């Protein structure tokens, strides 16, 4: 194998790596911009978070703000967060699927994401 051929292969591999890194960076930015909402208690508790899992806000219906209902409220916030987290994971997986689909890789080659 000639030196030029090896150099060409190395350059092509570097270009592919740069393209994959750019696409991954773009996907991460998209995940920051995607917002999902988890709900619990029939909408009495809502949590908004990014597809990366950053909590952006919590909404609690006024009817739940009673001292006797503290445990119920805590359980509902937990349930709403878990709902939001599941939706965030789903949105993140969809974005990663788009990235993997757009990358032309040799048969059998698997990416670590």
Secondary structure as UniProt FT lines:
FT   HELIX           3..33
FT   STRAND          35..40
FT   HELIX           41..43
FT   STRAND          45..50
FT   TURN            51..52
FT   STRAND          55..60
FT   HELIX           62..64
FT   HELIX           67..69
FT   HELIX           70..102
FT   TURN            107..108
//
